[in-house]
């Protein structure tokens, strides 16, 4: 199962289907079936999900005894070695099992007791590989997962320089995929540290987002890591050599400097033009294209009326362009124009909407 941000499940499902899996989306996650190779492939290629989890158990529990018994039934020794370090992370929402520390303790005890029975020992040093166990209890429904990813999939490995109010890589990739960008020129007028242009370039060049990072499963003693080397080899050979035109502009020079450094880390500095420029003054001088941007909001937004006027002028002048705006302004359409489509999602804990405006080809 792949947990996702709210509103992104359908995008992740399409990604998995493109990889050849019969995926099923639920609130906040997408499920699919596979083996070790599929764990590797999903970790390497999924752009929009948070992590890849092995679903160890799913059941309803209204009391501690049921939570213990159902956790104990899992064949934990199939994955956890004698020296496994297996911390339990747990969340509980609207459930009778409301005490997070108590539930964590019960799940941990059930796993230990099962491993005692399997290995015939009473002490587990937990000084070996990390097997992070994540438990979600929502309305008395329990899902126990084993994290194969490690740090979240949005950590591609290229973004070290972080600008103010950064956009997660997974969300940036989701915006590009939701726009149905077809490879035409792409411009982000508020690019910050360059996440949308870089994610767009990675999509266009078919660069696997997990290609330059590592994963939790690499340290597992019972995981055939040779699969990872082979899948990375295939991924490198799949990179496209096609030309692309991507522009990122921002008024803040430090952000642009960071964007250039980030692009270099993933080898895309030759394919993205980053420039320090005020959106009011910059003209792409391209007949058609896609404008995709995370608009300033919160502390980043000081003169909203002036910004909306600038955006209107760009929208009216670039009539053969598609425009896509991510914003936390719930009154955006009244201040701008009625969108052809919009989608609710979250940027971290901030509720935002993605407004979509199709090009107008009339003369």
ABEGO torsion letter per residue (X at the ends): XBBBBBGAAAAAAAAAAAAGBBBBBBBGBBBBBEBAAAAAAAAAABAABABBBBBABBBBBABAAAAAAAAAABBAAAABBAABBBBBBBBBBGBABABAAAAAAAAAAAAAAAAAAAAGBABBAGABBBBBBBBBBBGGBBBBBBBAAEBBAABAGABABBBBGBBBAAAAAAAAAAAGBAGBBBBBABAEAGAAAAAAAAAAAGBBAAAABBBAAAABAABBAAAAAAAAAAAAAABBABBBBBBBBBABAAAAAAAAAAAAAAGAAAABBBBBBBAAABBAGBABEBBBBBBBBEAABABAAAAAAAAAAAAAABAABBBBBBBABAAAAAABBBBABBBBBBBEABBBBBBBBBBBABX
